[in-house]
Amino acid sequence: MSSRGAVGGFSDGGAMASRPDRLTVLAFINDPASEQVLRDSLSEATAGGVDIKRGTVRTAIAAMAKMQTPEVLIVDIAGEEQPLQALGELSDVVEPGVRVLVVGDNQEVDFYRHITRGMGVMEYLFKPLTREAVARHFSPLITRKTIGLDAARGGRVVVIMGARGGVGATTLAGNLAWMLGVIAKRHTVFLESDIHMGSGALLLGGKSGPGLRMALEMPDRIDPLFVERAAQPVTERLNVLSSEEKLTEPMVYAPGAARRLLEALRVRYNFIVMDVPFLPLDCNRELIEFAHHRVIVMDPSLASVRDTLRLLSLPNGPWQPQSPTVVLNRQGRPGGLTRKQIEDALKVKIDICVPDMPKQLNESASFGEPAVIAKGPFRQAVTELAREIGFVATRDEEGASALIQSGSLGGVFKVLGLRKG
């Protein structure tokens, strides 16, 4: 544990050496949703033994008094009337050097500081948990592998990939960008990788320009001024970076240009939302590889299931600690596969389902007005997607909080890369 720990807290986690007879991770979680998120995330973080039990911090205290302490102990303090006292009692029954991670429902910064600085808890996440938050805040402490500083600094990059053409990836990407930039009021850029036939700018009511192609062909020209001029404004905090080139003029991509462009965009924007189909092109591969979070959009068709399986088999990029988020679009479409049939075929859970709403979405596309503007099932699905990727705090039309980021309070501003104003 942290050397900052106070009397009655947990001691330095570096003191405990890994032993083959010791369970790597033991968790006591008191609700099924959090349990499932941890199970999905931690199975990717360690292969050295994970045991997740249903229970609270009190359950953990009773268990640790009778069994060997694991290397990492995760406890749930949600609903506990005296959480600080309970954590103090837990510290009395665990071995020195255990790494303690805590889940709870308290969102106060002072509480976070007290248990991490004063009691030696290594990290605290508040509910609802997401795989993104667990992967970014818990997994490095379990594996002792940290994400490089180049990935932690600056804006966050999300890539939306359609399992195949026509599944609605552009629609979801554009509406997610609108939610981040307009509803959540964060500096956001929507990047459309298809420079010939992309439709994302039309969806958002934005304009295309020559800047994207220029950046991908001549990366030496990329600098802060270039980025500011290349991205076309849609609203005060939402810009579009797209091109509409002649079909007879193929792009001559310069290797490494995509990464250089993303690095420049991350300095200027809080969020970079990219619509990138997986094609055997160096540009697309680099954009996908250097995103922080991949989202795969599919529809309820057999061909989409096949291609989703292929996309899931791709290795994670260097900035991607978690597996991709899978979105089932047009759920309930007549003649389509059911959610259970799809999950059985993929052998993974669908993270988000978007209901089949052809009338609403077609009308929105026709008028260049994002469907997420209107309250309803589609907006709720995009809100869930925003929460799943882990870095949104939105406000509704009355200014009340509509969505709170799940994650570490200690990293809420640093991780989000928030800018004032």
N, C-alpha and C positions, 0 to 999 in steps of 0.2 A: 504494500500500500504506500501511499504518499508519505514522505518523511514529515509532512506538515501535520500529521495526525496528532490529536490531543490525547490526554489521558482518557482511557476508556474507549479509544478508537482502535482502528486496525493498523497493524504495523506494516513496514515497508514490504511491498509485494516482491521486490527483487531478492528477498532473503530466501524464498522458497524455491528450491531446485526441483526440476521435473523428475518424477520417479515413475517407473513403469507400472507400479502397483496403485498409483493414485489416479482417480477419475479426473479427467481434464476439466469438465464443466458440469456443475450440478445447479439446477435452477428450481426455485419454488415460485410458481406463478398462479394467481387466483382467478384468472378468467380465460376462457377458451380462445378468444381472439388473440390476446397477447401470447398465449402459449403457442399458437400456430405460427405467428410471425417469428418468434424466437426459434422454433423448430426448423422452419424453412431457412432462416438466416444462419443459424449456428452450424447446421449440417454442412454448409459451405465453408465455414470459418475453420473448422477443425475436424480431423478424422481420428482424434485421440480419445474419444469417448464423451458423449453428451447424454445427460439424463435430466429430463424435464418432468417435474412432478407438480401436481395440483396442490397448492397450499400458499400460505402467507409467510411473512417473516417469523411469525410465532411458530409455524410448522418447522421452519428452518432451524430455529433455536432448539426445539425439542430433538430434531434429527441430529444436529451437529454435536449434541451432548452425548450421543451414543455411537457415532460413526466417525471414520477418518475424514478429515477436511479435504475437499478437492482443491485443485490448483486455482480454479475460478468458481466463485459462488455468486449466483444471481438470486436476489430476493425481491419480493413484491411487498411494498408497504402501503399500497392503495387501501384506503378504508381503515387504516390503523390509527387509533385515537392518539397514541403516544409514539410516533415513529422514531423520534430521537432516542427515547428510552429503550425501545425495542432494538434499535441498532447497537446501542451500548451493551445490551444483554447478549446480543449475537457475538460481539467482539470478545466476550468473556469465555465463549465456548468453542471458538475456532482456533486453529493453530496459527502461530505467527507467520506472516508472509502470504496468507491467502489473498487473492485479488477479489474484492467484493464489488459487484456491480448492482445497482439498485434501480427498480422500476416503481413508479408511483403515480399519484394523481395531483401532487402539489406542484404548481407552476411558478412559485415565488423564487426569485433570484437569490434572496437571502437564505432560503432553505437550501438551495443548491450549494451555495458557497459554504454553508455551515457543515454539511455532511461531507463535502469533498475536501475542504481545507481544514476543518476542525476535527473531523472524525476519521479521515483517511479512506473514505469510499473513493474508488477510482473513477467512477462515472455514474451519472444519474440520468435516466430518460423518463419523461412523463408520457402518459397515455393520451391518445391511442398510439401504439407503436406502429412503425412501418419498417419494412425490410431495409429501406434506404437508411433510416436512422440507426438501426441496429448494426448494419454493415459498416457505417462510417464511424460510429462512436464506440461500439462494444467489440467488434471483431478485431481491430488492431490491438486492443488490450488483451485479447485472448491469444492471438497468434504472435504478439510482440512484433508485428510488422506494421510500420506506419506508411501512409500514403505520402508521396513526396510533396515538398513545399510548392512545386509548380502546379500541382493539382489542387492544393488547398487554397491558394491565393486567387482572388479575382472571382468573376462570375461563374455560374454553374451552367454546364452544357448538357442539354437533353436531346437525344436523337430519336425521332419517331420513324419507325420502319414499317412499311406495309408488308405483310407476308406475300402479297402479290398485288398487282394493279387493281384498282377499283374497290378496295376494301374499306376506304375511308380514312387512310392515314393522314392525308393532307387536311381533311376537314378537322380531325382531332388536333393535329399540330397547330393549325391556325387558330382554333378556338382556345387551346391551351395558352398560346402566346397572347391572345386577347385578354384572357383572364389574368395573366400575370402582369401585363403592361397597363391595362385599362382599369380592371376591377381591383387588382391588388396594388396598383400604382407603383410597380417596380420597373426600373429601366430594362427594357426587353427588346431583343431583336429576333425577328423570324427569318431564318435562312432557308431559302428554297434551292436545293442542289441541282434540280433539273433546269438548266439555263435555256432550254429550247421550248419546252411545253409545260412548265410548271404553272399551277393555277392558284398557289397560295396567296400571292399578292392580290389577285382579283377577289378572293374570298374576304380579305381584310379591307378591301377598298383602297389598297395602296398602289404605288407605281413601281414599275421595274426600271432598272438603269443598267449602264455598262459596268458598274463597279465590281460586281461579283466575278464576272468573267475576267476582268482585268487583274483582280487579285489572284485568281487561280492560275493564270497564265504568266503573270509577272509579279511574283511575291516580293521582289525587291522594292516595289512601290508601296508596300503596306506600311503605314505608320499611323499615328493617332489622327492626323488631319485627313488622311485617305479614308479611314474608317468612318469618320464623321460625315464626309461628303458622299461616300458610296451608299450608305444606308438611307433609304427614303422614309420620311416621317409619315406615320399613319395618325397617331395622336401624340400628345406631349411626351409620353414615355413608352411608346411602341413604335418601332421602326421595322422596315422590311428590307432585306438584302436579297434581291433576285434579279434575274436577267430574262430578256425575251429575245433571244438571238435568232437569226435566220437559220432555217433548217438545213441550208446548204453550207453552213459554216461551222464545222466541228471545232470543239475546244481542244487546244493543245495544252494539256495540263503539265505544270511544272512540279515534279516530285517534292513533297514537303510543304507545298503552298497551303494546303488545308490546315495543317497544324499551326503554321505561322499566322494564318488568318484568325483561327480560333483564339490564339494567345492574345492577339490585338483586340479582338472583340471582348474578351473577358476583362480587359482593363476598362473598357467603356461601359459595359452592360452588366447588370446583376444576373440576367438570365439570357441564354442563347438557346432558342428552340429551333431545331433543324428538322426539316422534312427530307429524308434521305432514303430512297429505295435502295435495296441491296442489289447492286449491279456489279459485274466484273470490271469495275473501273477503279483506277488508283485513287482518284479524288474521293469517290464514295467510301472506299475502304478506310481512308485516312480520317474522314469526318466521323465515321462510326467508331473507329478505334479510339479516338481521343475525346469522345464524349464521356461525361461522368455517369450517365444513366441511359440505358437503352430501353425503349418501349416498342414492343412488337404488336401491331394491330392486325387482327385477322377477322374474317367473317365466318359464319357457320356453314362452310362448304368443305368437302373432302380435299379439294386441291389446296385450300388455305391451311388445313391441318397438316398436310404433307410439307408445305413450305415453311410453316411455323416450326416444325420439328427440325428442319434443316437450319433455320436461323438460331434456334436454341442451342444447337451443337457448336456454334461459333465460340471460340475462346473469348473471355473477357479482355477488354483493353486495359492498359496500365492504370487508368483512373477509375476503373469500374470494379468496386469491391463486392457488388451484389449481382445476382442473376437478373436478366431482363424482366421487366413488367409486361405481362401478357394482357392485352385488352381484346375482348370479344365484342366486335361491333355488329350491329343489326341483329342482336339476340331476338329470337322469336320470329324471324323472317319466315314466311310460309315456305315449307319444303326444306328448311335448313336443319342442320344437326342440332341436337340439344346440348346444353352445357355439360351434362354428365357424359354424353358420348364423346365430346371433344376432350374433356379432362381425362377420360379413360384412355383415349388415343395418345394424348400428349404425355400422360403420366406426370403432369404438373397441374396445379390449381390455376384457374383463371382468376386474375387479380381484380379485374374490373369488367363489368358488362354494360354495354350501351344498347338500350332498346332500339328496335327497328322503328324509325320515325321518318319515313321517306318524304312525307308532305312538308313537315317543318324544315328539314334540311334542304330540300330542293328549293323551297321558297327563299331561304336564307342565301343560298348560293346564287340564285337568280338576281337578287337585289344587292349583292356584295355586302351583306350584313351578317356578322357572326351569329350563329344560333345560340351561343352561350349568353347573349344579352338577355334573352327571355328566361324567366324562372321556369323550372320544370325538370323532367327526368334527364334531358340531355345535359343541362347545366349541372345537375347533381353528379352525373357521371364524370364530367370534366373536373368538377371540384374534387371528386375522389381521386382522379388521376393526379391532380396537383398535390394532394396530400400524400399520395403514394410515392411520388418522386421526392417528397420530403422537404420542400423549402418554400412553402407558400403561407402567407397570412393575408387573406382577402377581406374586403369589407363589402357589405351589400349597399344598396342604394341609400339606405337611411344612415349609413356610416357605422352600423353595429358590426362587431366581429362575426364573420360568417365561417371562418376556417382558421384554426390555429395550427401552426407547424408542430408536428410531433417531433421530438428530438431533445438534444441536450440544451438546457438553458445556458450553460456556460459557453456554448459555441454558437448561440443563435445568431449573433450579428456577424461573427467571423465567418461562420460556415455559409451563411446566406450571401455574404459579400454586399450587405445593404449599404446604400448611399443615402445620405441626408439630402432632403430637398427633392 
